[in-house]
């Protein structure tokens, strides 16, 4: 279900948002001497009026955004999977087809939930998205492991 890894932050968009916030406060954006920038005012302006900052704040791992349900303002919401780790995105419409909310935390959890659901369902894979079933079969993960304590 998780379709994209957010590779890097779009610095130009964030810089533009910060510059717009400074301008809205009547502050200098070029760092010229004699111009005072109040960090508290800037922080409040960004928090109140910058959608990038709002989304980052609500999407960090501490906020458990994958547990919150569908978003109404983003088709591919991003969120941080685990503390200090990568950020991920998934098609918000797939939230309705999830096995568990936890599944949407990161690709490893998505795989774990899908793997478990595939192997415990009768017949195998019933109820799972066909794309997942096809991928699973393509990777030869659809058969039960050999019996006999793992011996080959």
Backbone as a ProteinNet text record, in pm:
[ID]
protein_1_A
[PRIMARY]
XXXXXXXXXXXXXXXXXXXXXXXXXXXXXXXXXXXXXXXXXXXXXXXXXXXXXXXXXXXXXXXXXXXXXXXXXXXXXXXXXXXXXXXXXXXXXXXXXXXXXXXXXXXXXXXXXXXXXXXXXXXXXXXXXXXXXXXXXXXXXXXXXXXXXXXX
[TERTIARY]
80.7	0	85.2	193.1	277	352.6	335.8	384	509	538.3	653.1	735	864.7	950.9	985.7	966.5	997.8	1148.7	1213.8	1359	1425.4	1375	1435.7	1333.7	1359.9	1270.4	1288.3	1180.3	1189.1	1229.2	1360.9	1414.5	1365.3	1351.1	1307.2	1168.2	1076.8	941.5	942.7	1024.8	1031.6	1093.9	1201	1263.5	1162.2	1084.4	981.6	879.6	837.1	739.6	796.5	924.2	988	999.4	1040.2	1050.4	914.3	808.9	674.1	634	670.3	637.4	711.4	840.7	916.8	852.2	818.7	759.2	626	545.1	415.4	434.2	546.3	575.4	644.9	671.3	742.5	889.5	944.2	1085	1168.5	1297.7	1391	1421.3	1425.8	1455.8	1598.6	1676.8	1812.3	1920.3	1883.5	1981.8	2070.2	2021.6	2102	2118.2	2233.1	2263.2	2161.1	2128.3	2037.8	1891.1	1861.1	1722.6	1702	1603.6	1580.3	1479.4	1510.3	1418.2	1382.7	1257.4	1210.3	1170.8	1246.9	1223.1	1085.1	1039	907.3	796.5	806.6	707.2	710.1	831.5	844.3	784.3	814.9	762.1	610.2	552.1	405.4	348.1	409	361.4	366.8	477	490	388.2	374.1	281.6	137.3	102	-35.2	-67.5	32.7	1.3	77.6	167.3	246.3	199.5	140.2	89.2	200.5	320.6	433	465	477.8	510.9	397.8	272.7	159.4	161.4	187.5	186.7	302.2	419.5	533.9	505.9	450.4	422.1	321.7	219	117.4	156.7	266.7	305.1	429.4	487.6	604.9	560.7	652.1	619.8	549.4	580.1	518.9	367.3	319.6	178	98.9	166.2	102.4	0.5	42	-53.6	-120.7	-55.4	-115.4	-236.4	-254.7	-368.3	-488.7	-473	-574.4	-684.1	-667.1	-769.5	-738.7	-834.2	-814.5	-797.3	-718.9	-696.7	-793.4	-836.3	-923.8	-847.3	-724.1	-649.6	-531.9	-503.8	-390.9	-423.9	-393.8	-417.4	-307.4	-185.3	-71.7	-4.3	-64.9	-4.4	129.3	220.1	348.3	348.2	430.1	449.8	580.5	633.9	756.8	720.5	784	750.8	794.5	920.7	977	1066.8	1095.7	1178	1309.3	1338.7	1462.1	1481.9	1375.4	1387.1	1314.4	1302.8	1249.2	1102.9	1062	923.8	865	736.7	669.9	539.2	488.7	361.6	282.7	151.4	65.4	-57.8	-119.9	-242.7	-349.5	-401.5	-496.8	-621.2	-658.8	-776.2	-754.8	-629.9	-601.4	-625.6	-643.5	-670.5	-795.5	-890.4	-1014.6	-993.6	-882.8	-855.1	-750.3	-713.8	-607.1	-646.8	-546.8	-568.4	-569.6	-477.8	-472.3	-419.1	-446	-391.9	-239.9	-189.6	-46.1	26.4	-41.9	14.9	68.4	5	40.7	157.2	217.3	327.6	449.7	489	602.3	597.4	680.8	673.9	694.9	778.7	801.7	674.3	601.3	475.9	370.5	370.8	278.6	303	430.2	463.8	424.9	457.2	428.9	279.5	197.2	52.8	1.2	51.2	8.8	52.4	174.9	227.8	144	118.1	38.6	-102.2	-165.4	-301.4	-306.8	-206.2	-203.6	-200.5	-112.9	-92.2	-195.1	-273.6	-375.2	-514.2	-529.6	-662.1	-685.8	-813.2	-853.7	-957.6	-934.8	-808.7	-704.8	-579.3	-470.1	-492.2	-474.4	-483.1	-622.2	-725.5	-861.2	-874.8	-933.4	-954.7	-840.9	-726.6	-613.7	-623	-562.7	-557.4	-486.7	-539.8	-483.9	-340.7	-308.8	-170.1	-73.8	-113.9	-28.5	-13.8	-123.1	-119.3	-26.7	-39.1	46.2	193.2	222.5	360	412.9	330.3	366.6	403.3	319.3	345.6	470.4	487.5	605.2	736.1	731.4	850.5	860.5	769.2	764.4	748.7	662.7	636.2	498.5	432.3	294.1	279.8	386	377.3	416.8	360.5	399.3	542.5	615.5	752.1	750.5	858.4	859.6	842.8	773.9	753.8	879.2	896.1	1010.5	1110.7	1064.9	1155.2	1252.8	1220.6	1305.3	1416.9	1424	1527.4	1493.7	1596.8	1576	1588
-120	0	126.7	127.1	246.5	254.1	363	367.9	451	544	630.7	648.1	659.1	704.4	848	935.6	1075.7	1089.5	1110.5	1107.2	1228.1	1344.9	1463.1	1574.8	1666.4	1780.1	1877.1	1934.6	2032.4	2166.9	2187.6	2304.8	2436.2	2443.5	2569.2	2609.1	2510.6	2540.1	2583.8	2518.4	2556.3	2695	2722	2854.4	2961.5	2934.1	3028.9	3052.2	2947.1	2961.2	3044.1	3019.6	3097.4	3243.2	3267.8	3405.7	3475.5	3403.9	3463.1	3497.1	3410.5	3437.5	3561.2	3572.4	3691.9	3817.1	3811.1	3925.5	3963.4	3863.7	3890.2	3961.3	3936.4	4002.1	4137	4174.1	4299	4288.8	4169.7	4147.7	4134.5	4157.3	4145.4	3998.3	3959.1	3820.1	3802.2	3909.2	3900.5	3897.7	3910.5	3905.3	4028	4142.2	4263.8	4312.8	4368.9	4419.7	4526.1	4528	4629.4	4590	4479.9	4434.1	4321.7	4336	4238.9	4134.1	4007.1	3897.1	3832.1	3833.5	3775.6	3630	3536.1	3393.8	3349.6	3403.6	3365.2	3408.7	3532.3	3580.6	3496.7	3466.6	3386.8	3247.7	3186	3052.6	3053.5	3153.2	3162	3182.9	3271.3	3297.6	3170.2	3096.4	2972.3	2868	2853.8	2755.2	2786.1	2914.3	2954.2	2957	2989.3	3018.8	2938.6	2853.1	2777.8	2632.3	2590.3	2453.6	2349.8	2380.6	2285.7	2259.1	2364.9	2349.9	2278.9	2316.3	2250.1	2100.1	2064.5	1922.4	1847.8	1907.6	1842.5	1822.1	1922.6	1911.3	1800.3	1785.1	1683	1545.5	1538.2	1413.3	1347.4	1405.5	1342.4	1216.5	1125.8	994.2	1004.8	1106.2	1118.9	1139.8	1192.6	1221	1100.1	990.2	868	899.2	970.5	1012.6	897.2	782.5	665.7	612.1	653.2	608.8	703	814.7	920.5	904.6	819.3	804.6	884.1	886	952.1	1101.3	1159.4	1303.9	1364.2	1482.3	1548.3	1649.6	1681.2	1787	1737.8	1608.2	1556.4	1419.2	1399.7	1269.7	1170.7	1217.8	1134.4	1195	1179.8	1239.6	1173.5	1253.1	1198.4	1189.2	1100.3	1093	1020.1	1045.4	981.3	848.7	739.7	608	586.7	606.8	588.5	706.2	725.7	837.4	843.8	960.5	989	900.2	844.6	761.7	826.9	754.8	807.3	849.6	928.6	970.7	893.1	858	776.8	840.6	790.9	838	718.4	728.2	626.9	696.8	634.8	689.7	685.6	800.3	809.6	723.4	701.5	619.1	474.3	429.3	292.5	272.3	381	369.2	284.3	293.3	216.8	66.2	27.5	-113.5	-172.1	-98.6	-142.5	-267.1	-340.9	-454.7	-403.2	-311	-246.4	-104.9	-17.2	118.7	115.5	26.4	12.8	-21.5	-89.9	-130.3	-9.7	104.7	222.3	300.9	250	321.7	330.3	217.4	216.4	91.1	80.9	-34.3	-169	-174.7	-301.7	-350.7	-260	-297.9	-335.1	-264.2	-295.7	-438.9	-473.7	-608.7	-712.3	-684.7	-780.4	-809.8	-706.8	-726.8	-804	-768.3	-837.7	-983.6	-1008.6	-1145.1	-1231.6	-1179.8	-1254.7	-1279.8	-1176.7	-1191.8	-1291.5	-1287	-1378	-1523.4	-1552.9	-1691.3	-1744.9	-1660.3	-1712.6	-1717.2	-1653.1	-1651.9	-1781.4	-1815.2	-1933.7	-1891	-1903.7	-1941.6	-1831.2	-1866.3	-1771.2	-1641.6	-1531.6	-1400.5	-1341.9	-1414.9	-1363.5	-1231	-1133.7	-1003.5	-905.3	-952.1	-862.1	-799.9	-684.4	-616.6	-706.7	-716	-804.8	-766.8	-637.5	-596.9	-659.1	-664.7	-726.5	-876.2	-942.2	-1086.2	-1114.3	-1035.7	-1054.4	-1032.2	-926.5	-899.4	-1014.7	-1062.3	-1171.3	-1297.1	-1331.1	-1448.4	-1426.5	-1306.1	-1273	-1288.3	-1268.5	-1283.1	-1423.5	-1511.2	-1650.5	-1660.6	-1575.4	-1574.9	-1631.9	-1686	-1730.1	-1873	-1951.4	-2089.6	-2100.4	-2199.5	-2224.5	-2271	-2238.2	-2288.5	-2440.2	-2508	-2654.3	-2700.5	-2811.1	-2867.4	-2943.6	-2963.9	-3040.9	-2957.2	-2856.2	-2778.6	-2691.8	-2656.7	-2566.2	-2634.7	-2765.7	-2836.7	-2837	-2836.2	-2837.9	-2978
0	0	0	75.2	79.8	-51.3	-124.2	-260.4	-282.3	-197.9	-221	-94.6	-111.9	-4	-36.2	57.5	34.8	44.8	-68.2	-75.9	-11.4	-37.2	21.1	31.8	119.6	139.2	23.7	-20.2	-128	-67.7	-60	9	-49.3	-178.5	-240	-191.5	-178.3	-131.5	14.7	95.9	237.5	250.8	174.6	178.3	138.4	35.6	-8.5	103	171.8	280.5	394.8	429.1	536.4	494.5	371.2	323.4	323.6	285.4	288.1	431.7	526	666.5	715.9	682.8	721.1	661.4	534.6	466.2	531	564.1	629.1	762.9	827.4	955	936	810.8	783.3	814.9	812.4	846	718.9	733.2	623	595.7	468.8	434.5	385.3	376.5	322.6	430.3	554.1	662	671.2	626	629.9	773.2	801.3	935.3	974.5	1102.9	1154.7	1144.7	1083.8	1072.9	1173.9	1260.2	1367.4	1323.7	1347.4	1320	1451.8	1485.6	1610	1583.4	1640.7	1616.4	1664.3	1775.8	1828.6	1732.7	1679.6	1583.4	1455.7	1409.2	1287.4	1308.7	1421.1	1451.1	1451.4	1516.8	1521.1	1381.8	1303.9	1167.6	1083.3	1092.4	1015	1061.5	1191.9	1248	1208.7	1206.6	1176.7	1027.9	943.9	804	698.9	738.1	640.3	639	527.3	520.2	530	480.2	489.9	636.6	713.7	855.6	929.6	901.5	966.6	939.8	814	779.1	845.6	849.9	914.5	1063.6	1127.5	1270.8	1301.3	1218.8	1246	1192.8	1117.3	1051.9	1110.1	1213.4	1272.7	1347.6	1370.2	1427.7	1562	1642.7	1775.9	1767.9	1656.5	1640.8	1590	1557.5	1504.5	1394.3	1289.5	1187.3	1113.5	1106.3	1038.6	1114.3	1238.4	1319.4	1306.8	1241.1	1241.8	1137.3	1039.7	937.4	812.9	723.1	594.5	610.8	520.6	517.9	416.1	440.1	343.7	259.4	300.3	232.4	149.4	149.7	73.7	16.6	-111.3	-173	-133.8	-119.2	-80.5	42.9	161.1	280.1	312.9	365.5	409.6	560.8	613.9	757.9	786	903.5	946.3	1013	968.2	1020.5	1164.3	1191.9	1326	1358.2	1485.1	1529.7	1452.6	1399.5	1326.4	1203.9	1151	1031	914.2	805.3	679.8	690.3	592.3	577.5	461	469.7	368.8	325.9	214.3	162.4	111	116.9	56.7	2.4	-94.9	-152.2	-43.3	-6.4	103.7	80.3	-44.9	-75.3	-30.9	-23	20	169	242.5	386.1	410.3	318.7	333	313.4	250.5	223	317.7	419.1	509.6	587.7	632.4	721	864.5	893.6	1025.1	1006.5	1100.7	1093.6	1103.9	1186.2	1207.9	1077.9	987.9	859.8	782.2	798.2	719.9	778.8	884.5	948.1	857.1	796.5	704.2	617.4	514.5	423.9	492.1	595.3	664.7	733.1	794.2	860.1	756	644.5	535.4	486.8	467.6	423.6	529.9	656.3	764.2	774.4	768.2	776.7	655.4	536.7	416	414.3	458.1	463	556.9	674.7	772.9	720.4	666.8	616.2	499.9	414.8	300.4	347.3	443.1	483.8	582.6	645.8	738	673.9	560.2	496.8	418.6	403.8	326.2	225.9	100.3	38.5	55.3	34.1	55.7	-22.8	48.1	-15.5	-27.7	13.5	-1.2	75.9	9.9	71.7	50.4	3	-20.2	-159.1	-175.2	-303.6	-405.2	-524.3	-626.9	-663	-657.7	-687.1	-587.8	-461	-359	-386.6	-417.8	-445.1	-563.7	-669.2	-787.2	-753	-674.7	-634.5	-550.8	-457.6	-367.6	-446.9	-544.2	-627.9	-713.5	-763.8	-844.7	-768.5	-638.1	-552.6	-494.2	-535.5	-489.9	-337.8	-283.4	-139.2	-107.2	-206.1	-190.2	-138	-141.4	-94.1	52.2	120.4	259.2	264.2	371.4	382.9	396.7	361.6	372.1	515.5	533.5	667.2	709.1	837.3	884.9	961.2	1029.9	1116.1	1039.2	916	840.7	763.4	768.1	694.9	547	464.4	319.6	265.7
[MASK]
++++++++++++++++++++++++++++++++++++++++++++++++++++++++++++++++++++++++++++++++++++++++++++++++++++++++++++++++++++++++++++++++++++++++++++++++++++++++

